[in-house]
Amino acid sequence: MDEKRIAPRLEEENEVTISVISSRKNLPKEKITYNYIKDVSVSGAKLQTNILLPVDTLLMIEMTLKTLQQKIIAIVKVKWVKIIIDDESYEAGVEFVNTPIYAIKKLEDYISWKQKSNES
């Protein structure tokens, strides 16, 4: 299988709060907690959640990476969805869109720092 990733990923699980900002029907408008983000890169991440998010749904995510004390807020677009357990657990690949450069830079610095510290 060809590798499609364009940036290094950090295989670390972090809590994240998501809010749906798409105007699609039947999606919650309040903040959704109890989500996790994994495999973070400067281009996207894998989101684990308890609601089914259709492809192309726009979300605002708020995350605090494990050893970074600052919150990162980003806009992401759902690129793919995988059902883990019907009506209970889902994974979604998300891509950062319209995310401020400073937030991407924070992620890039964090990923680089974690990868260097893991090599030591």
ZADO-1210 file (C-alpha; in nm, 4 decimals, padded with zeros to 6 digits):
<atoms>
<atom x="00.0000" y="00.0000" z="00.0000" code="MET" pos="1"/>
<atom x="00.1394" y="00.3420" z="-00.0924" code="ASP" pos="2"/>
<atom x="00.2079" y="00.5889" z="00.1870" code="GLU" pos="3"/>
<atom x="-00.0128" y="00.8962" z="00.1368" code="LYS" pos="4"/>
<atom x="00.1061" y="01.0968" z="00.4364" code="ARG" pos="5"/>
<atom x="00.2817" y="01.4207" z="00.3571" code="ILE" pos="6"/>
<atom x="00.4165" y="01.4927" z="00.7070" code="ALA" pos="7"/>
<atom x="00.5572" y="01.2902" z="00.9983" code="PRO" pos="8"/>
<atom x="00.2971" y="01.1718" z="01.2498" code="ARG" pos="9"/>
<atom x="00.3187" y="01.1550" z="01.6244" code="LEU" pos="10"/>
<atom x="00.1545" y="00.8382" z="01.7546" code="GLU" pos="11"/>
<atom x="00.0188" y="00.9823" z="02.0758" code="GLU" pos="12"/>
<atom x="-00.3362" y="00.9963" z="02.2098" code="GLU" pos="13"/>
<atom x="-00.4718" y="01.3298" z="02.3363" code="ASN" pos="14"/>
<atom x="-00.8155" y="01.4393" z="02.4526" code="GLU" pos="15"/>
<atom x="-00.9941" y="01.6778" z="02.2193" code="VAL" pos="16"/>
<atom x="-01.3233" y="01.8657" z="02.2225" code="THR" pos="17"/>
<atom x="-01.4987" y="01.9030" z="01.8896" code="ILE" pos="18"/>
<atom x="-01.7743" y="02.1313" z="01.7668" code="SER" pos="19"/>
<atom x="-01.9532" y="02.0759" z="01.4367" code="VAL" pos="20"/>
<atom x="-01.9435" y="02.3919" z="01.2255" code="ILE" pos="21"/>
<atom x="-02.0943" y="02.2454" z="00.9074" code="SER" pos="22"/>
<atom x="-02.4580" y="02.3227" z="00.8402" code="SER" pos="23"/>
<atom x="-02.5474" y="01.9561" z="00.7906" code="ARG" pos="24"/>
<atom x="-02.8676" y="01.8285" z="00.9479" code="LYS" pos="25"/>
<atom x="-02.8810" y="01.5740" z="01.2310" code="ASN" pos="26"/>
<atom x="-02.5385" y="01.6645" z="01.3702" code="LEU" pos="27"/>
<atom x="-02.4957" y="01.7974" z="01.7255" code="PRO" pos="28"/>
<atom x="-02.4350" y="02.1722" z="01.7554" code="LYS" pos="29"/>
<atom x="-02.3000" y="02.1636" z="02.1108" code="GLU" pos="30"/>
<atom x="-01.9410" y="02.0779" z="02.1998" code="LYS" pos="31"/>
<atom x="-01.8772" y="01.7052" z="02.1965" code="ILE" pos="32"/>
<atom x="-01.6455" y="01.5723" z="02.4654" code="THR" pos="33"/>
<atom x="-01.4979" y="01.2244" z="02.5192" code="TYR" pos="34"/>
<atom x="-01.3068" y="01.2296" z="02.1925" code="ASN" pos="35"/>
<atom x="-00.9446" y="01.1477" z="02.1308" code="TYR" pos="36"/>
<atom x="-00.7053" y="01.2539" z="01.8615" code="ILE" pos="37"/>
<atom x="-00.4204" y="01.0233" z="01.7546" code="LYS" pos="38"/>
<atom x="-00.1533" y="01.0156" z="01.4864" code="ASP" pos="39"/>
<atom x="-00.1206" y="01.3938" z="01.4810" code="VAL" pos="40"/>
<atom x="00.0746" y="01.5688" z="01.2045" code="SER" pos="41"/>
<atom x="00.0817" y="01.9237" z="01.0714" code="VAL" pos="42"/>
<atom x="-00.1555" y="01.8185" z="00.7934" code="SER" pos="43"/>
<atom x="-00.4113" y="01.6151" z="00.9894" code="GLY" pos="44"/>
<atom x="-00.4883" y="01.3500" z="01.2473" code="ALA" pos="45"/>
<atom x="-00.7031" y="01.0507" z="01.3346" code="LYS" pos="46"/>
<atom x="-01.0037" y="01.1320" z="01.5521" code="LEU" pos="47"/>
<atom x="-01.1777" y="00.8740" z="01.7711" code="GLN" pos="48"/>
<atom x="-01.5322" y="00.9736" z="01.8647" code="THR" pos="49"/>
<atom x="-01.8690" y="00.8382" z="01.9695" code="ASN" pos="50"/>
<atom x="-02.0670" y="01.0060" z="01.6884" code="ILE" pos="51"/>
<atom x="-02.0664" y="00.9325" z="01.3178" code="LEU" pos="52"/>
<atom x="-01.9267" y="01.2319" z="01.1309" code="LEU" pos="53"/>
<atom x="-01.9950" y="01.2296" z="00.7564" code="PRO" pos="54"/>
<atom x="-01.7091" y="01.2883" z="00.5112" code="VAL" pos="55"/>
<atom x="-01.6600" y="01.6614" z="00.4365" code="ASP" pos="56"/>
<atom x="-01.8022" y="01.7687" z="00.7754" code="THR" pos="57"/>
<atom x="-01.6211" y="02.0757" z="00.9107" code="LEU" pos="58"/>
<atom x="-01.5250" y="02.0703" z="01.2779" code="LEU" pos="59"/>
<atom x="-01.3550" y="02.3031" z="01.5206" code="MET" pos="60"/>
<atom x="-01.1255" y="02.1086" z="01.7510" code="ILE" pos="61"/>
<atom x="-00.9673" y="02.2177" z="02.0781" code="GLU" pos="62"/>
<atom x="-00.6747" y="02.0087" z="02.1973" code="MET" pos="63"/>
<atom x="-00.3998" y="02.0315" z="02.4532" code="THR" pos="64"/>
<atom x="-00.1098" y="01.8051" z="02.3639" code="LEU" pos="65"/>
<atom x="00.0306" y="01.5970" z="02.6504" code="LYS" pos="66"/>
<atom x="00.3322" y="01.8071" z="02.7472" code="THR" pos="67"/>
<atom x="00.2338" y="02.1330" z="02.5803" code="LEU" pos="68"/>
<atom x="00.0491" y="02.3637" z="02.8170" code="GLN" pos="69"/>
<atom x="-00.1154" y="02.5738" z="02.5455" code="GLN" pos="70"/>
<atom x="-00.4444" y="02.4833" z="02.3811" code="LYS" pos="71"/>
<atom x="-00.4468" y="02.4458" z="02.0038" code="ILE" pos="72"/>
<atom x="-00.7673" y="02.5368" z="01.8233" code="ILE" pos="73"/>
<atom x="-00.8027" y="02.4283" z="01.4612" code="ALA" pos="74"/>
<atom x="-01.0576" y="02.3791" z="01.1861" code="ILE" pos="75"/>
<atom x="-01.0568" y="02.0320" z="01.0320" code="VAL" pos="76"/>
<atom x="-01.2426" y="01.8556" z="00.7544" code="LYS" pos="77"/>
<atom x="-01.3417" y="01.4885" z="00.7784" code="VAL" pos="78"/>
<atom x="-01.1693" y="01.2967" z="00.4952" code="LYS" pos="79"/>
<atom x="-01.2640" y="00.9365" z="00.5824" code="TRP" pos="80"/>
<atom x="-01.4660" y="00.7460" z="00.8430" code="VAL" pos="81"/>
<atom x="-01.4301" y="00.3951" z="00.9852" code="LYS" pos="82"/>
<atom x="-01.6910" y="00.2297" z="01.2083" code="ILE" pos="83"/>
<atom x="-01.5231" y="00.0612" z="01.5068" code="ILE" pos="84"/>
<atom x="-01.8410" y="-00.0434" z="01.6938" code="ILE" pos="85"/>
<atom x="-02.1834" y="00.0300" z="01.5380" code="ASP" pos="86"/>
<atom x="-02.3578" y="00.3244" z="01.7088" code="ASP" pos="87"/>
<atom x="-02.0773" y="00.3511" z="01.9676" code="GLU" pos="88"/>
<atom x="-01.7291" y="00.4185" z="01.8331" code="SER" pos="89"/>
<atom x="-01.5884" y="00.5663" z="01.5134" code="TYR" pos="90"/>
<atom x="-01.2548" y="00.6773" z="01.3717" code="GLU" pos="91"/>
<atom x="-01.2258" y="00.9644" z="01.1282" code="ALA" pos="92"/>
<atom x="-00.9298" y="01.0958" z="00.9360" code="GLY" pos="93"/>
<atom x="-00.9290" y="01.4746" z="00.9509" code="VAL" pos="94"/>
<atom x="-00.7323" y="01.7318" z="00.7565" code="GLU" pos="95"/>
<atom x="-00.6431" y="02.0765" z="00.8924" code="PHE" pos="96"/>
<atom x="-00.8073" y="02.3536" z="00.6877" code="VAL" pos="97"/>
<atom x="-00.8047" y="02.7303" z="00.7449" code="ASN" pos="98"/>
<atom x="-00.5904" y="02.6756" z="01.0535" code="THR" pos="99"/>
<atom x="-00.3773" y="02.9690" z="01.1686" code="PRO" pos="100"/>
<atom x="-00.0086" y="02.9412" z="01.0845" code="ILE" pos="101"/>
<atom x="00.0893" y="02.9817" z="01.4517" code="TYR" pos="102"/>
<atom x="-00.1210" y="02.6747" z="01.5456" code="ALA" pos="103"/>
<atom x="00.0431" y="02.4654" z="01.2709" code="ILE" pos="104"/>
<atom x="00.3865" y="02.5916" z="01.3842" code="LYS" pos="105"/>
<atom x="00.3087" y="02.4877" z="01.7449" code="LYS" pos="106"/>
<atom x="00.2141" y="02.1400" z="01.6215" code="LEU" pos="107"/>
<atom x="00.5231" y="02.1150" z="01.4026" code="GLU" pos="108"/>
<atom x="00.7539" y="02.2186" z="01.6896" code="ASP" pos="109"/>
<atom x="00.5826" y="01.9786" z="01.9304" code="TYR" pos="110"/>
<atom x="00.6032" y="01.6823" z="01.6909" code="ILE" pos="111"/>
<atom x="00.9698" y="01.7546" z="01.6170" code="SER" pos="112"/>
<atom x="01.0523" y="01.7880" z="01.9890" code="TRP" pos="113"/>
<atom x="00.8686" y="01.4634" z="02.0799" code="LYS" pos="114"/>
<atom x="01.0360" y="01.2694" z="01.7994" code="GLN" pos="115"/>
<atom x="01.3815" y="01.3924" z="01.9067" code="LYS" pos="116"/>
<atom x="01.3138" y="01.3090" z="02.2716" code="SER" pos="117"/>
<atom x="01.1927" y="00.9589" z="02.1725" code="ASN" pos="118"/>
<atom x="01.5175" y="00.8999" z="01.9828" code="GLU" pos="119"/>
<atom x="01.7279" y="00.9743" z="02.2934" code="SER" pos="120"/>
</atoms>
